[in-house]
C-alpha cells in the first residue's frame, strides 16, 4: 500500500503537542520542571523567613521575600505555557531541518510486509516493522514512532475515504503485530 501526503510545520507542532501529552517521560519531565525548582526556592525562602523572624526584619528582606514568593507563584502557573512555547520552537526547528524554506514537505509512504518506507525528495527512510516503537493516532494524524521521540506524521486528510484510512491503520497494526 502506498500513500502520498504533505507535512507542514503545523503537523510537526501537532506531533510535539501529542507526544508531550501522551508520553509518560515527557509528562514526568514537565512535572519535575514545573514543581522542583519552586520547591527548592521555597525552602530557601522559608529559611530566610525563619532567620529574619529570629534576627529581625529590614526593608530589603521584606522586598526579597515578596519578590521571591511572587516568582514562585508565577513559575508554577506559567511554566507549562512556556514549555508549550519551547515545543513550538522545536517543531519549527524539526521542520526547517527537513523542509528548509518550503511551505510543505511532500512525502510518500509505502507499506510492505517487511518494512515501511518514507520517501521525501532525495531521502528515503526504511524501517523494519520490528523497529517501529508504536503506532498512535489522534483526530487528525497517524503517528508511526520510529524511535521513542520521533515519528512519521501522516495526516488523515491524505486519505480519500474513511475506508482507505481504516485499511491503512489496520494494515500498519497487522504488519507491526506480525513482526513481533
Rosetta blueprint (number, residue, H / E / L):
1 X L
2 X E
3 X E
4 X E
5 X E
6 X E
7 X E
8 X L
9 X H
10 X H
11 X H
12 X H
13 X H
14 X H
15 X H
16 X H
17 X H
18 X H
19 X H
20 X H
21 X H
22 X H
23 X L
24 X H
25 X H
26 X H
27 X H
28 X H
29 X H
30 X H
31 X H
32 X H
33 X H
34 X H
35 X H
36 X H
37 X H
38 X H
39 X H
40 X H
41 X H
42 X H
43 X H
44 X H
45 X H
46 X H
47 X H
48 X H
49 X H
50 X H
51 X H
52 X H
53 X H
54 X H
55 X H
56 X L
57 X L
58 X L
59 X H
60 X H
61 X H
62 X H
63 X H
64 X H
65 X H
66 X H
67 X H
68 X H
69 X H
70 X H
71 X H
72 X H
73 X H
74 X H
75 X H
76 X H
77 X H
78 X H
79 X H
80 X H
81 X H
82 X H
83 X H
84 X H
85 X H
86 X H
87 X H
88 X H
89 X H
90 X H
91 X H
92 X H
93 X H
94 X H
95 X H
96 X H
97 X H
98 X H
99 X H
100 X L
101 X L
102 X L
103 X L
104 X L
105 X E
106 X E
107 X E
108 X E
109 X E
110 X E
111 X E
112 X L
113 X L
114 X L
115 X E
116 X E
117 X E
118 X E
119 X E
120 X E
121 X L
122 X L
123 X E
124 X E
125 X E
126 X E
127 X E
128 X E
129 X H
130 X H
131 X H
132 X L
133 X L
134 X E
135 X E
136 X E
137 X E
138 X L
139 X L
140 X L
141 X E
142 X E
143 X E
144 X E
145 X E
146 X E
147 X E
148 X L
149 X L
150 X E
151 X E
152 X E
153 X E
154 X E
155 X E
156 X H
157 X H
158 X H
159 X L
160 X L
161 X L
162 X H
163 X H
164 X H
165 X H
166 X H
167 X H
168 X H
169 X H
170 X H
171 X H
172 X H
173 X H
174 X H
175 X H
176 X H
177 X H
178 X H
179 X H
180 X L
